Amino acid sequence: MDGEANVKPPAFKFPIYVKTIQQGKHGSDTDVYDTQGRFVPEKFEEIFKKHAHTRPDALTDKELGEMLKANRDPKDFAGRVGAFVEWRLLYALCKDKEGFLHKETVKAVYDGSVFEKLEREKKEAKEFAKKK
């Protein structure tokens, strides 16, 4: 029993391969990437024009749910699950203290810089904890 206290849960990694990003396209998504893997700025802006009611530059939990519902493709269970997991994970990791998922943060997901930022923050938190 003593050894069980030191057992760590598995670390789930969600690798993102930018080179083949178009292969990650699925039904029920936002169409921000086209089938060739190109970023479509109009589709990105559309997310916030259609669904950001509280603030024009951010989504609330409720607004995110509304967006996911609006993007659902009929009979596309796998795509719906994929979109739900992607967006809910992003919201959980990146919302601010007031519960807003900011437009710039979402844009940083599409250009990849949010992952570098999260990695930096994690390293800084570990270093800070070591100093205590």
Contacts in CASP RR format, 6 or more apart in sequence:
PFRMAT RR
TARGET T0000
AUTHOR 0000-0000-0000
METHOD contacts of the structure
MODEL  1
MDGEANVKPPAFKFPIYVKTIQQGKHGSDTDVYDTQGRFVPEKFEEIFKK
HAHTRPDALTDKELGEMLKANRDPKDFAGRVGAFVEWRLLYALCKDKEGF
LHKETVKAVYDGSVFEKLEREKKEAKEFAKKK
14 89 0 8 1.000
16 112 0 8 1.000
16 115 0 8 1.000
18 112 0 8 1.000
21 33 0 8 1.000
21 37 0 8 1.000
22 33 0 8 1.000
22 34 0 8 1.000
22 35 0 8 1.000
22 36 0 8 1.000
22 37 0 8 1.000
25 33 0 8 1.000
25 35 0 8 1.000
25 37 0 8 1.000
26 76 0 8 1.000
26 78 0 8 1.000
26 79 0 8 1.000
26 82 0 8 1.000
26 83 0 8 1.000
27 73 0 8 1.000
27 76 0 8 1.000
27 79 0 8 1.000
27 80 0 8 1.000
27 83 0 8 1.000
28 68 0 8 1.000
28 71 0 8 1.000
28 72 0 8 1.000
28 73 0 8 1.000
28 76 0 8 1.000
28 79 0 8 1.000
28 80 0 8 1.000
28 82 0 8 1.000
28 83 0 8 1.000
29 71 0 8 1.000
29 79 0 8 1.000
29 83 0 8 1.000
30 43 0 8 1.000
30 44 0 8 1.000
30 46 0 8 1.000
30 47 0 8 1.000
30 67 0 8 1.000
30 71 0 8 1.000
30 83 0 8 1.000
31 40 0 8 1.000
31 43 0 8 1.000
32 39 0 8 1.000
32 40 0 8 1.000
32 43 0 8 1.000
32 44 0 8 1.000
32 47 0 8 1.000
32 110 0 8 1.000
33 39 0 8 1.000
33 40 0 8 1.000
33 110 0 8 1.000
34 40 0 8 1.000
39 110 0 8 1.000
39 111 0 8 1.000
44 106 0 8 1.000
44 107 0 8 1.000
44 110 0 8 1.000
47 59 0 8 1.000
47 67 0 8 1.000
47 106 0 8 1.000
48 56 0 8 1.000
48 57 0 8 1.000
48 59 0 8 1.000
48 103 0 8 1.000
50 67 0 8 1.000
50 70 0 8 1.000
51 59 0 8 1.000
51 63 0 8 1.000
51 64 0 8 1.000
51 66 0 8 1.000
51 67 0 8 1.000
51 70 0 8 1.000
52 58 0 8 1.000
52 59 0 8 1.000
52 63 0 8 1.000
52 103 0 8 1.000
53 63 0 8 1.000
54 60 0 8 1.000
54 63 0 8 1.000
54 100 0 8 1.000
55 100 0 8 1.000
57 102 0 8 1.000
57 103 0 8 1.000
57 104 0 8 1.000
58 96 0 8 1.000
58 100 0 8 1.000
58 101 0 8 1.000
58 102 0 8 1.000
58 103 0 8 1.000
59 67 0 8 1.000
59 91 0 8 1.000
59 100 0 8 1.000
59 101 0 8 1.000
59 106 0 8 1.000
60 99 0 8 1.000
60 100 0 8 1.000
60 101 0 8 1.000
61 91 0 8 1.000
61 95 0 8 1.000
61 99 0 8 1.000
64 87 0 8 1.000
64 88 0 8 1.000
64 91 0 8 1.000
64 101 0 8 1.000
65 87 0 8 1.000
67 87 0 8 1.000
68 80 0 8 1.000
68 83 0 8 1.000
68 84 0 8 1.000
68 87 0 8 1.000
71 83 0 8 1.000
72 80 0 8 1.000
72 83 0 8 1.000
73 79 0 8 1.000
73 80 0 8 1.000
90 101 0 8 1.000
90 105 0 8 1.000
90 106 0 8 1.000
90 109 0 8 1.000
91 101 0 8 1.000
93 118 0 8 1.000
94 101 0 8 1.000
94 102 0 8 1.000
94 105 0 8 1.000
94 109 0 8 1.000
94 114 0 8 1.000
94 118 0 8 1.000
95 101 0 8 1.000
96 102 0 8 1.000
105 114 0 8 1.000
108 114 0 8 1.000
108 117 0 8 1.000
109 115 0 8 1.000
END
